[in-house]
Amino acid sequence: MKICIIGSGYVGLVSGACFSDLGNTVTCVDINKEIVEKLNKGIIPIYEPGLQEMVEINLKKKRLLFSTDISSSIKKSDIIFICVGTPTINNKADLKYVYNVVKSIKSNLNKYKIIVTKSTVPVSTGDKIEKILNLKKNKNKFDVVSNPEFLREGEAIRDFQYPDRVVIGTNSKKANTTMKNLYLPLIKKGSRYINTSRRSAELIKYASNAFLATKITFINEIANLCEKSHIDVQDVATGMGLDDRIGSRFLRAGPAYGGSCFPKDTRALVSTGQIFKTNLSVVKTVIRSNEKRNNLLLDRIKIIMKNKIKNKNISFLGVTFKSGTDDMRESPSLKMIPSLVKKGAFISYYEPTGQKKQFKSKNITYCENIKEACQNADLIIIHTEWNEFKQLNFKKITKKRKFKVFDMRNLYSTSEMKKNKINYFSIGR
Ligand SMILES: NC(=O)c1ccc[n+]([C@@H]2O[C@H](COP(=O)([O-])OP(=O)(O)OC[C@H]3O[C@@H](n4cnc5c(N)ncnc54)[C@H](O)[C@@H]3O)[C@@H](O)[C@H]2O)c1
């Protein structure tokens, strides 16, 4: 099939590479010339394991193309995937990037096309797209389909190739048959295929993200209780997770949830609730609790440091919102690090994906490796769970005798740390 992907970021690039790998001819479009130039040279602008190799192979086979020419890319394609960003402005999804793309599609509707929103868009966005494209005038020239994307950064290729489910929101039989054929190789490998109404598909994405954010926030609050009642939150999570109705995933206590999806999608869902006069009180509470978590962990750091933050060297291992990605969007470190600097701390950080220019302060230093980041540390903060942070010999990586470790991902055993006489603090234990 001839596919056009508009927006070549985390979702667009991964989807484009994977669809081309399934044998389709895919043109990935982006308005950012620099990104397209890099991609045409086989340089991947984001960190995503396995993506480089997949792009290289399919570029060579000429099944994968990159372009800034949106008009010709739309005209020659049968299926158009909208994969541009949908950030929130004033707690509402900002759909200007989506609607700009729709306007371009409208001027290039030369034959029947399926227009698919893979971007996360609020309930009824598909209806609005249909209106912009003027369904009355352009009848039989297009179908608008919702196909939400559930991939996780860091695991994106695997998630795309082996999704738990493929959700297709459309009432059009023609569009549904084409979309099912497109996903057939994944369905044959065992992925569930669900055809629903377009609005249901739009809501499935938001409801799923809000539920996962709720699960994280729930275990984070239970961790707060565990800290005060001498209980290990991991025992609680294991005990809960073994119940099939609950499941063990997303029950790991840690920093506030961040990233490019959960924070904005929970806010946008609440705003959709308001439009439809529905109070989504659980989601509202989750958002509030998560926002408070950064301050709660900052207070914990103060307690760990006995209120002496000024002139202390604090090292951060990992600054992205989780391991396996270079995505800094809404990472808890973006609030924590500047706040510690304001209190007089000197920060050294190491980030495996190399985020050198994330912080603008002379008191924040990017380091090339773990040792460089930790050598003068009074406090080492493990912020993300990269494998390379999991077996550190803390006494060797820092020169200070009285250093402390705050492990926000519970990577180490408290008893081992005690045995090794390391002043160790973690979450909910
Ligand atoms: N990142 C994730 O893990 C993830 C997972 C599932 C769903 N989503 C959703 O997918 C959507 C895209 O997210 P992302 O993280 O890939 O965003 P991104 O910011 O990484 O990429 C968006 C790309 O769109 C391009 N763009 C903007 N306007 C354009 C236009 N008019 N024409 C061509 N290109 C244009 C931008 O230059 C950018 O490269 C969002 O709605 C997001 O919520 C993201």
The ligand as a Gaussian input file, in Angstrom:
#p B3LYP/6-31G(d) Opt

LIG

0 1
 N        5.713000       9.780000      21.956000
 C        4.988000       8.765000      22.355000
 O        5.437000       7.893000      23.083000
 C        3.558000       8.625000      21.865000
 C        2.894000       7.398000      22.026000
 C        1.585000       7.283000      21.578000
 C        0.944000       8.372000      21.002000
 N        1.598000       9.563000      20.885000
 C        0.902000      10.682000      20.255000
 O        1.378000      10.805000      18.910000
 C        1.429000      12.187000      18.526000
 C        2.824000      12.535000      18.076000
 O        3.685000      12.427000      19.181000
 P        5.285000      12.409000      19.009000
 O        5.847000      12.144000      20.339000
 O        5.645000      11.565000      17.852000
 O        5.516000      13.957000      18.603000
 P        6.867000      14.620000      18.097000
 O        6.847000      16.008000      18.641000
 O        8.019000      13.739000      18.400000
 O        6.695000      14.660000      16.508000
 C        5.793000      15.469000      15.821000
 C        6.418000      15.849000      14.491000
 O        5.426000      16.493000      13.689000
 C        6.054000      17.474000      12.899000
 N        5.041000      18.396000      12.369000
 C        4.308000      19.333000      13.020000
 N        3.470000      19.963000      12.155000
 C        3.658000      19.393000      10.944000
 C        3.090000      19.600000       9.653000
 N        2.145000      20.517000       9.453000
 N        3.536000      18.861000       8.616000
 C        4.497000      17.933000       8.808000
 N        5.070000      17.686000      10.004000
 C        4.661000      18.404000      11.064000
 C        7.045000      18.115000      13.863000
 O        8.059000      18.814000      13.175000
 C        7.562000      16.866000      14.617000
 O        8.734000      16.345000      14.002000
 C        0.929000      12.966000      19.732000
 O       -0.447000      13.196000      19.588000
 C        1.170000      12.031000      20.890000
 O        0.309000      12.239000      21.968000
 C        2.901000       9.699000      21.287000

